[in-house]
């Protein structure tokens, strides 16, 4: 195999191929990147039996061939090469990488032992890339990081006609966002669900966020359910998480009469300041009244803090205790200048229910977007 390729194009392609590979693997061969050189250019791919990445780039191929090489090492080398065309050639089990005056020699891995990259089924639908990336960033933060319960470490994608919902929960909070879905008139694509690992989805959002549109395909083969995201000659596939996602939509109230509206940035900054004196995992006390909002932190004997923020309250005075980081996650995802914090009721009048965070176009007008974030200091789901 022998080819020449643009340095920046090659470096970006290798970086994409290795991005989703695990830092450590029990099978060293799964840390490799497969490079296939043909008359049409290069195909770079990686696969660890759960996630795969594949991208096509242009190159001047003198001798076609296939080689498997350590992915992260190649990515580090490609990212440091001088500004000149990259020339790669193989001889026996060695790979020569030269660029300008720099030359590297790497050992290849046995291609015949590498697993087959998953095949992608027919397209299920298309989503706007910028909206999808924004929705993933808003929702995925609420997914659990505890692998003990795998079903809540993912983001549930739910297609209903021309609408795609993204839902995530870690049992303390729930985030939901809806965007447009174009099923292309395919009947089977009007009702779909897919539980995708949150980490994979976050990388897809970052990688494809400026791609115009993202093609989505959900495939079931040999008891393995896959989802594939494709844009601009790049594809990421992921195994879906098995299990039933909890019915979290029922936790959201239909209407709320008791709520406060305030400036989003002011509330974020005040929360960060007052939380400085808190012990880890401690909650902040938020007291809402007609005079505004008072934040209080009783950290220890050495440090306490409080701050007042302007707020317009509709309904009764309310006091809630919330974990500051969980609140900040929700506030940071609100796309508007103002935010509405709504207070739900429980059967116990002395125990406030979860707070609902939504956007607010102005002090008087609710936001038009579909982002909703429900937060409770106690477990929402048991």
DRENVO-526426 format. One record per atom (N, C-alpha, C): x, y, z; residue in one letter. Coordinates in pm, whole numbers, plus 50000, padded with zeros to 5 digits. Layout:
BEGIN
XYZA...
END
This chain:
BEGIN
500854988150000X500005000050000X500895012450000X500505022349918X501265034749913X500335046049870X500335057149947X499485068449910X500045081349967X499555092549912X499885105849963X498575113149991X498545120850101X497295127150143X497595140450211X496645149650203X496775162550270X496885160550422X497825167450485X498075165350629X496855168350714X496235180050693X495105183950778X493915174550759X493655170750634X492545161550606X492795148050674X494015143150664X494355130250723X494285130750876X494825141350934X494825142751080X493395143251134X492535150751067X491135151751112X490425138351100X490705130950993X490055118050971X490495107851076X491785107351109X492275097951211X491695101651347X491675114651377X491125119251504X489675115151520X488905116651412X487485112551415X487365097551438X488205089751369X488095075151377X488385069951518X489295076551591X489685071251722X488915077451838X488135087951810X487505095751917X486665087352012X485945077751958X485025069852041X485625056752092X486875054152057X487495041852107X487735042952257X487585032052332X487835032452477X489315035152506X489575041852619X490965044652657X491745031752680X491065021852738X491715008952763X490814997852709X491404987752652X490644976452601X491374963452632X490624952952659X491234939952688X491774933352562X491284937952445X491764932752317X492524943852245X493874943352245X494664954052184X494284956952039X493834946851967X493524948851826X492374958751806X491504960151908X490364969451898X490804983851915X492074986151948X492574999851958X493115004751824X492954996551722X493504999951591X492555007851504X493125014551405X492365021151299X492655013751169X491595010051099X491715002950973X491765013150860X492815012650777X492955021750664X492875013650536X491875016750454X491695009950325X491955019950213X492945017150131X493295026050020X492815019849889X491995027349815X491485022649685X491665033949584X491265031249461X491365041349355X490515053649388X489485051849472X488585062949506X489095071349623X490135066749693X490645074049809X490845064949928X490685070750048X490905063150172X489595061750250X489455050250317X488405048150415X489085044750547X488835052750651X489395050150783X488255046250875X488445035350952X487365030751039X487935024551166X487075024351269X487415017951396X486165011451451X486365001251537X485214993651589X485634986251714X484844987151822X485164979851945X484004970851988X483204966451892X482024957951911X480814965551967X481004977852015X479874985852063X479674998351978X480785004951945X480725017351867X481665016151749X481245021351635X482135021851519X482135035851460X483255039451397X483385052151325X483945049151187X483465056451087X483935054150950X483935067450875X485015070350803X485065082650725X485825080350595X485435087550492X486085086750361X486765099950330X488005099350279X488725111450239X489435109050106X489785120050039X490485119049912X491985117349936X492625109949848X494075107749857X494575103149720X495855105349696X496495100149574X497065086349606X496355076149559X496735062349592X497565056449478X498825053049509X499685046449410X499495031449412X499425025749533X499225011249546X498105008949646X496975003149604X495875000649698X496254990049801X495524989749910X495784979850013X495044983250141X495214974750241X494544976450371X495564974250482X495514982850582X496444981450694X495714985150824X496144978850933X495594981651066X496724986651154X496534998451216X497605004651292X497035010451422X497885011551525X497455017251652X496835030951632X495555032351671X494795044351640X495275056851712X495425055951843X495785067951920X497195072651888X498105063251867X499475067151831X499485074151696X498745068651598X498685074851466X498035088751475X497015090151558X496355103151573X497305113451633X498095109351732X499055118551793X500135122751693X500595113051614X501615116051513X501035125351407X499845122151356X499235130051249X498985144451295X498665146151424X498395159551476X499645167851495X500835161751490X502085168851514X502945170251389X502485165051277X503305165151156X503485179351103X504605182151037X504805195450977X503815197850863X503765210450817X502785214250715X503295210050577X503025197550543X503455191950414X502595179650386X502545174950262X501775162850233X502315150850311X501395141950349X501755129950424X501885118250326X503005110950336X503195099150251X503245086750340X502445077150307X502385064650385X502605052750292X503485043850336X503775031750257X503955020050353X503605008250308X503764996150391X504764986650326X505504979950412X506414969450366X506424958550472X505954946650433X505784935650527X504894940250643X505394939850766X504554943450881X504854957550933X505544965450851X505904978950895X505214989550809X504905000750875X504235011850808X505135024050819X505445030150708X506275042150707X505385054350688X505515063950780X504775076450772X505795087650760X505795094850649X506755105750630X506035118450589X506555129750640X505935142650612X507025153150629X507375160150521X508495169550528X509745161950565X510435166450670X511665159750713X511415149550823X510145147750862X509815138250971X509445124550913X509975114050977X509655100350935X509385091751058X508315083851051X507965074551158X507805060651099X508185050651177X507955036751136X507135029951244X505985024551205X505075018151299X504875003551261X504564995351361X504204981451335X502724980451302X502394972251204X500974970151172X500424958751257X499094958351267X498384947751339X497784938251235X497484925851275X496914916151179X495484919851136X495334923751012X494034928050959X493014916750965X493484904450944X492544893150938X491864890451073X492444895451181X491834893351314X490864904651352X490774914851269X489934926351303X488474923251270X487524927251359X486104924151333X485554932251216X484514927051156X483874933951044X483094946151094X483264957351024X482544969651060X481044967351036X480164971651128X478724969251111X478174975350983X477264968150921X476574973350802X475374981650845X475134992250770X474055001450805X472834998450720X471674998450785X470434996050713X469935008650643X468705008050595X468125019550526X467895031150622X467965043050567X467775055150647X466385055450709X466315058550839X465035059650908X464475073750903X465385083550903X464955097450900X466125106950900X465805119850894X466815130450887X466455141150989X467495146551057X467285157351154X468205169051119X467785181451152X468685192951134X469875191651229X471085192551176X472275189851256X472445199651372X472205212551348X472415222351455X471415220451568X470155217651533X469145215551636X469425202651714X469855192251642X470155179551708X471315181151807X472365188051764X473525190151851X473135198151975X472305208451955X471865216652069X471015208352164X470125200052110X469245191752193X470055181652273X471045175452211X471895165752281X472625172552397X473175184352371X473905191652475X472995195152593X471735198452564X470785201952669X470365189852753X470195178352687X469565166852752X470565157052812X471665154352742X472565143452784X473165145652922X473265158052967X473845160853099X473025154553211X471745151853184X470875145953287X470955130753291X471685124653198X471815110053199X472715105553314X472445093753367X473215088553479X474625084453435X475575086153526X476945081653501X477255068953579X476235063153640X476405051153722X476055038853639X477075030753606X476865019153520X476085007953588X475785009553716X475004999253787X473624997753724X473075008853675X471765008653608X471945013553465X472375004653373X472715009053237X471585016253165X470335012653194X469215017953117X469085033153131X469595038953241X469485053453255X470825060553225X471795053153170X473025059653125X472895064352980X471745061852921X471525065552782X470535076952767X470405081552643X469395091352605X468365084152519X467115085052559X466045078452484X465605087452368X465715082152246X465205089252128X463835083452094X462845092052083X461475087652055X460925095351936X460625088051829X460065094251709X458565092251709X457845103151694X456385102851679X456035111951562X455685105951449X455375113151326X456525122351287X456345135551291X457385144751245X458145151051361X458245143751470X458825149351591X459785139251654X460965143851694X461935135551766X462125141251905X461875133052008X462115137152146X463385130752197X464165138352271X465345133152341X465055134152490X465205123052562X464855122552704X465995115952781X466345121552897X467375115552983X467025117853129X467455108453214X467235109853358X468315102453435X468605107153555X469465099753647X468725096953778X467395098353773X466465096253884X466345108453976X467255118053964X467145130454041X466595141853954X466765140253821X466265150553730X465925144053597X465105150753521X464715146253387X464835158053293X465445155653175X465525166053072X464885161052945X464115169652880X463435166252755X463585177752656X463835174352531X463845184352424X463295177652299X462525185052221X461935179952098X462425187951978X462685180951866X463095187551742X462355181351625X462545187251508X461875182051388X462515169051343X461675160351286X462115147551231X461495145851093X462325142950994X461845140550858X462025125750825X460915118450828X460975104050801X460975100850654X460905111050569X460945108750425X459765100950372X458655101450444X457465094350399X457485079550423X458505074350494X458585060050524X457675056950643X456725048150624X455735045350729X456375040050857X457395031650842X458035025550960X458765035651047X459025047650994X459825057451069X458955067151148X457635064951151X456765074251223X456695071351372X457065059051413X457125055851556X458325046851582X459375052951637X460615045651666X461105049551804X461815040451869X462515043851993X463915037851986X464865044752045X466245039952050X466905045752174X467485036952256X468175041252378X469675041152350X470245053052334X471625054552288X472525058752404X473705052552421X474625056952527X474875072052518X474765078852631X474855093552632X476205098352580X477295091452619X478625095852576X478755095452424X478255084852363X478315083752218X477515094852152X476325097352205X475455107552147X476085121452159X476765124052269X477425137052286X478515138952181X479285128552153X480315129552050X479705131551912X478585124851885X477885126651757X477435141051744X476865146551851X476415160451847X477545170151818X478685168151885X479835177151865X480415175651724X480505163251676X481135160651547X480285165251430X478965162851437X478085165551324X477275178451338X477575186351439X476745198051469X476665208451358X477675209051270X477695219151164X477555212651026X476885201351020X476845193550896X475595195950811X474735205050850X473505207250774X472405197950819X472495185250778X471535175150823X472295162450863X471665154550950X472215141750993X471225130850955X471715120750886X470885109250851X470955099050966X469805094051006X469715084451117X469125071351064X469765060251099X469265047051059X469265037951180X468145031651207X468025022151317X467875008251256X468794999351291X468874986051228X468834975151333X468154964151302X468124952551391X468624940451314X469774934751361X470344923051293X470874913351398X470524900851385X471074890251471X470974893851619X469814898751659X469574902251800X470424914051846X471004921251751X471784933251784X471104945151721X470694954551805X470054966751754X471094977851749X471194984151632X472184994551609X471495007451567X472155018651597X471745031351540X472955037251469X472735043451354X473815049351277X473495064051249X474505072651265X474385086851234X475395089851124X474935096051016X475815098550902X475675112950853X476825118850817X476845132250757X478215134550698X478255140550579X479505144750515X480555133550511X480165122050461X481055110450444X481635105450576X480935108250685X481305102750815X480115095050869X480395084050939X479335076051000X479775071151137X478875072051233X479085066251366X477955056551392X478285044251433X477245034851473X477415031651621X476315027951685X476365024251826X475345013351854X475745003751937X474764994151988X473785001652077X472534997952071X471535003852160X471564996952295X471225004352399X471134998652533X469844990752543X469934978452594X468734970052609X468044973252741X466724972552740X465954975052862X464884985352838X464014986852935X462904996252925X463245009352997X463235020052922X463485033152981X462305036853070X462565042753189X461455045853281X460475055953222X459205054753258X458155063653203X458185077453270X459185085453236X459405098053307X458465109353263X457845108053149X456975118953102X455825121653200X455385111153270X454265112853363X454635121653482X455925124053502X456355132353615X456155147253588X455995151053461X455845165153427X454405169453447X454185180753515X452825185553538X452225191253410X450895190453398X450205196353282X450225211553289X449925216753406X449935231253427X450535234253565X451135245953578X451685250453706X451305265053726X450695268153838X450245281753865X451225289753950X452165282754014X453095289054107X454495288954044X455015300754005X456325300953940X456995314553959X458305314553935X459095326953943X459875328653814X460035341153771X460795344453651X461965353453690X463145350153640X464315358253671X465315357653556X466335366253562X467375366453461X468235353953475X468415346753367X469135333953371X470585335753416X471285345053354X472705346953386X472895351453531X471995360153581X472115364853719X471955353153818X470995344353790X470765333053879X471945323253875X472515321253757X473685312353744X474845317853826X475135330653809X476285336553879X476065336654030X474855339854075X474575339954219X474705326054279X474225315954205X474315302054253X475775297854266X476585301254167X478005297654172X478705304354289X478365316954315X479025324154426X478645318254561X477345316954584X476875312654715X477295298154743X477385290054637X477745275954654X479205273954693X480015284354686X481445282954718X481695277954859X480785281054953X481025277255093X480405263855129X479725257455033X479025244955062X479985233155072X479605223855159X480275210855158X479815203255033X480595193354992X480235185654873X478895178754892X478085178854785X476765172454781X475715179754865X476075190754929X475095198255007X474205206354914X473035210254964X472065217554884X472055232354921X471625240654826X471405254754852X469915257054882X469655266654967X468275270055003X467845282154919X466745280554845X466205291054759X464845295354815X464735307854860X463495312954918X462895323254822X461765319754763X461075328454667X459935335654737X459875348954721X458785356854780X458495368654688X457515377054726X457175388754645X458325398754641X459275397554735X460425406554737X461565401754649X461465389754596X462515384254511X462965370554559X464195366854524X464755353954560X465975355954650X466035348354759X467195348354847X467835334554844X469145334254812X469915321854813X470705321254943X470695309755008X471415308255134X472195295155135X473445296155182X474285284255197X474855284155337X474575273555411X475165271855542X476225261055527X477455265155501X478495255555468X479075248855591X479655256555681X480265251155801X480315262355903X480925259756016X481055270256117X481915281756065X482825278755973X483725288955924X483125297655813X482125292555739X481665299855621X480175297955595X479505309155575X478125309255528X478045319855417X476975319455341X476805329355234X475335330955201X474975342955153X473615345455104X473665356355000X472675356654913X472595366854808X471145368154765X470775380454726X469405382954679X469435385554529X468445380154459X468325381754314X466915386554283X466785395654187X465455400154145X464675388554086X463415387254124X462545376754071X461115381454077X460355377653976X458925380753974X458175367954006X457505367754121X456815355654168X455335356254137X454825345654081X453385343854061X452925332454150X451995335254241X451535324854333X452125326454471X452205315254545X452605315654685X454115316454704X454525321954821X455935321354861X456355306654871X457565303754827X458025289854824X459505289054863X459835278654939X461215276054975X461575261854928X462675260854852X463125247654805X464635246554827X465105234554850X466535231754861X466965223454741X467965228254669X468385221654545X469905220454541X470375209454482X471815207954462X472255218054356X473215226554388X473565237254295X474025232554158X474835221854150X475325217454020X474195212253933X473255205153994X472095200353917X471285212153863X471115222453946X470385234253901X471155241353789X472465242653806X473285249253704X473245241953571X473215228553575X473105220753451X471845224553374X470745226153448X469485229753383X469485244153335X469975253353418X469995267453381X470905269953261X472035263053256X472995265153147X472435260553013X471445251753016X470835246752892X469675255452845X469255264952927X468135273752889X468655283652785X468025284352667X468575292552559X468115307152561X467455311552669X466865324852669X467445333552781X467225346652769X467745356152867X467115354053004X465835350253002X465115348053128X464765333353145X464525329253269X464175315453298X462955315253390X462125305053371X460975303153460X461235290653545X461125292153676X461195280953768X459805278953828X459195267653793X457825264853838X457855254953954X456925256554048X456895248254168X455685239054163X455965225854164X454875216154159X454465212254300X453295206454312X452735202854442X452885187954469X452895184454596X452835170354636X451645168754730X451355156254764X450235153754855X450525159254994X451795160555027X452195166255156X452395181355140X451545189655201X451665204155182X452975209955235X453655202855324X454915207655380X456135203355299X455875195555194X456985190455113X456815195054968X457645204554922X457495209154783X457835198154683X457175198554569X457455188754464X458655193054381X458925186054274X460045189754186X459835203754127X460945210354094X460855223254024X461035220653875X460305228153795X460335226753650X461005239153591X462085237053516X462835248053456X462515248553307X462055260253262X461765262453120X462265276453082X462345278952953X462825291952908X461715302352914X462095314852911X461175326052920X461675336852824X460885340052721X461305349652619X461535363452680X460645367652769X460775380352840X460245378152981X460235388553061X459715386953197X458245382653198X457525386153091X456085383253087X455725371352999X456565368152901X456165358252799X456995345552808X456315334052812X456995321052817X457755318552687X458815310452695X459615307152577X458875298052481X459295298352355X458625290252253X459325276952229X460485274752291X461215262452266X460625250952348X461115238852325X460505226952387X461375221052498X462385228252543X463265222952648X462575223452783X462605212152855X462035211452991X462995203453080X463175208253203X464145202153295X463475201453433X463265189353480X462575187153607X463615182753710X463655189753824X464695187253924X464095185554062X464575175154133X464105172254267X465285168354355X465395174154475X466505170054563X466405155554608X465175150454617X464975136554650X464775128454522X464805115454532X464645107054412X463285109154348X463285111354215X462045112054141X461485098054117X462405088654096X462005074954064X462635065254162X461915055254201X462465045454294X462365031554231X
END
